[in-house]
């Protein structure tokens, strides 16, 4: 199985789309201010 590299701009765009669509309402809270999110753009899984 060959994995095609993805341009950085595409990774950013996909991540921002997933965050805005699926995560923003859950994670944009005062207690999460300043915390980082690791997001798998292939599966949509994330950790904070």
C-alpha positions in Angstrom: 0.0 0.0 0.0 1.4 3.3 -1.1 0.7 6.4 1.0 0.6 9.6 -1.0 2.0 12.7 0.7 -0.4 15.5 1.3 0.4 19.2 1.0 0.6 21.1 4.3 -2.1 23.5 3.1 -4.4 20.6 2.5 -3.8 19.1 5.9 -4.6 22.5 7.5 -7.7 23.0 5.5 -9.1 19.5 6.3 -8.3 19.9 10.0 -10.0 23.3 10.1 -13.0 21.9 8.3 -13.3 18.9 10.7 -12.8 21.2 13.8 -15.5 23.7 12.6 -18.0 21.0 11.6 -17.6 18.4 14.4 -15.6 19.7 17.3 -15.9 23.5 17.8 -19.2 23.5 19.7 -17.9 20.7 22.0 -14.4 22.1 22.6 -14.7 25.9 22.5 -15.4 26.4 26.2 -13.8 28.7 28.8 -12.2 25.7 30.6 -10.5 24.6 27.4 -9.0 28.1 26.6 -5.4 27.7 25.7 -5.4 23.9 25.4 -4.3 22.1 22.3 -6.1 19.6 20.2 -4.4 16.7 18.3 -6.7 15.8 15.4 -6.3 12.8 13.1 -7.6 14.1 9.8 -8.2 10.7 8.3 -10.4 9.3 11.1 -11.6 12.5 12.9 -10.4 11.1 16.2 -8.9 13.8 18.5 -7.3 14.2 21.9 -7.0 17.3 24.0 
